[in-house]
Amino acid sequence: MPALGFGTSQLGDCAELVATALKLGYRHIDTAGKYGSEQGVGEGLRASGVPREEIFLCTKVSHEFLRAGDFARKVDESLKTLQVDYVDMLHVHWPTIDNIPLAETMGALAKAKREGKTRHIGVANFNIALMEEAISTCPEPLATLQAEYHPYLDQTKVLDYCRKHDLIFTAYCPLARGRMFSDPVLAEIANTKGRTIAQVAMRWLMQQNVAALPRSSSPERIAQNLRVFDFELSDDEMKKIFALKQPDGRIANPAGRAPVWD
Ligand SMILES: NC(=O)c1ccc[n+]([C@@H]2O[C@H](COP(=O)([O-])OP(=O)(O)OC[C@H]3O[C@@H](n4cnc5c(N)ncnc54)[C@H](OP(=O)(O)O)[C@@H]3O)[C@@H](O)[C@H]2O)c1
């Protein structure tokens, strides 16, 4: 899985942006049934001219559809909307809010993999207890956790858990949806490096072996966010960024849907 993916939530009709991202060199695209971007993603994939097998495509099934039958139907709908035969990663988007047994959802997730509709499977927005249950009930191995992560949010416990269980941690909201662009510590590091704050924040994730999904509606910023593999942050700079964590740094915390976070 390429460490850097292009995020497509809130982009709506994103065909042109997805094609741009692929032409610029992105090889990982993140979408979800919930985003309304699957059609645009599919169109962008085809318009880019990049062969399908070179692209790592991720989609997700939303929390309303976690019964086995609903789940299978939503996977088929996603493939149809994207106009692809398979995705590379399929996620459960959020844990259930309706007391649906997790084993049932994990069975449906594994079935999608066994039927060749996805190459890999994962979960998003699960806490450690839910991941424990998911791993023990899923008939196929889970490959990733997708969860919020950026300099303002401490994810030490979850990262440790993922590392111990061989799960790739994929950071969503890696740019804190724009909230850290006036941060003086990040600005100072960015100035020293001759980089932007977005690039420094992305590099901080890369140096932790965390994958990331920056979203942008601007071709210049899409290109900028990709240029994070040709410089390095020192241990001291990494520490300064770790120190920016805030107790209320979490952005995606929908009432009634979010689990008790670790
Ligand atoms: N699994 C989940 O539950 C979940 C939840 C949230 C997100 N996600 C995934 O993660 C992706 C990223 O998260 P996100 O979209 O919430 O937020 P994000 O990537 O943290 O931030 C996006 C914001 O940053 C701005 N931006 C991007 N690059 C910039 C740059 N170089 N300089 C200045 N501003 C820049 C964008 O504005 P411009 O458009 O003006 O550049 C946009 O307002 C999503 O698109 C989605 O694919 C998953």
The ligand as a Gaussian input file, in Angstrom:
#p B3LYP/6-31G(d) Opt

LIG

0 1
 N      -12.227000       6.861000       7.880000
 C      -12.783000       7.996000       8.255000
 O      -13.721000       8.019000       9.082000
 C      -12.275000       9.288000       7.692000
 C      -12.639000      10.491000       8.306000
 C      -12.143000      11.683000       7.779000
 C      -11.322000      11.641000       6.658000
 N      -10.997000      10.462000       6.058000
 C      -10.134000      10.412000       4.842000
 O       -8.978000      11.191000       5.076000
 C       -8.891000      12.220000       4.096000
 C       -8.209000      13.459000       4.673000
 O       -8.899000      14.010000       5.771000
 P       -9.746000      15.344000       5.638000
 O      -10.217000      15.477000       4.244000
 O      -10.766000      15.318000       6.691000
 O       -8.749000      16.524000       6.042000
 P       -7.194000      16.933000       5.802000
 O       -6.601000      16.222000       4.662000
 O       -6.543000      16.866000       7.137000
 O       -7.321000      18.498000       5.468000
 C       -7.905000      18.944000       4.301000
 C       -7.835000      20.487000       4.338000
 O       -6.474000      20.918000       4.273000
 C       -6.324000      21.863000       3.205000
 N       -5.010000      21.616000       2.594000
 C       -4.613000      20.489000       1.956000
 N       -3.331000      20.576000       1.580000
 C       -2.898000      21.807000       1.979000
 C       -1.653000      22.484000       1.883000
 N       -0.597000      21.913000       1.314000
 N       -1.575000      23.746000       2.365000
 C       -2.658000      24.334000       2.946000
 N       -3.860000      23.734000       3.078000
 C       -3.974000      22.485000       2.601000
 C       -7.461000      21.594000       2.257000
 O       -7.833000      22.794000       1.630000
 P       -7.724000      22.962000       0.021000
 O       -8.719000      22.003000      -0.557000
 O       -8.109000      24.397000      -0.181000
 O       -6.321000      22.650000      -0.365000
 C       -8.569000      21.125000       3.200000
 O       -9.276000      22.231000       3.728000
 C      -10.344000      12.415000       3.670000
 O      -10.478000      13.126000       2.473000
 C      -10.817000      10.996000       3.617000
 O      -10.388000      10.362000       2.422000
 C      -11.446000       9.274000       6.581000

